[in-house]
Amino acid sequence: MSDQRIAPVPAHQPPYYAVVFTSVRTEGDGDGGGGDSYADTAERLGELVKDIPGFLGEDSARTPGGLAVTVAYFRDLAGIEHWRTHAEHRAAKEYGRAHWYERYSLHIARVEHSHGFERAVSAPSPE
């Protein structure tokens, strides 16, 4: 297990864009015998998107019932378009529609306001 703290993507100076991908997966991994699991592909894409100009970060969560929500943040629409047309991302989307997803939706929103909060770490009390 990683010792990294779980934390949301920090607030950025608006305007910027949020790409909200909400999905429900098919039963099982949907691997189809090709060797590339959903988890492997997601990890690979998570590394690739970091190289897209204007990418600001990504938050992701999954409910016990199987609903997954990923929000990727981009400085501008050009970055989103660059990612949308990236060859490996396109191949993964096509494979996902055929094997991994029962359904999904994608929303792109312009962020007009952004702020954050982080609790200060308190010093341990003396014994």
Secondary structure, DSSP 4 states (H G I P E B T S, - for coil): ---PPP-PPPP-PSSEEEEEEEEEEPSS---TTSS--HHHHHHHHHHHGGGSTTEEEEEEEE-TTSEEEEEEEESSHHHHHHHHT-HHHHHHHHHIIIIIEEEEEEEEEEE-------PPPPPPPP-
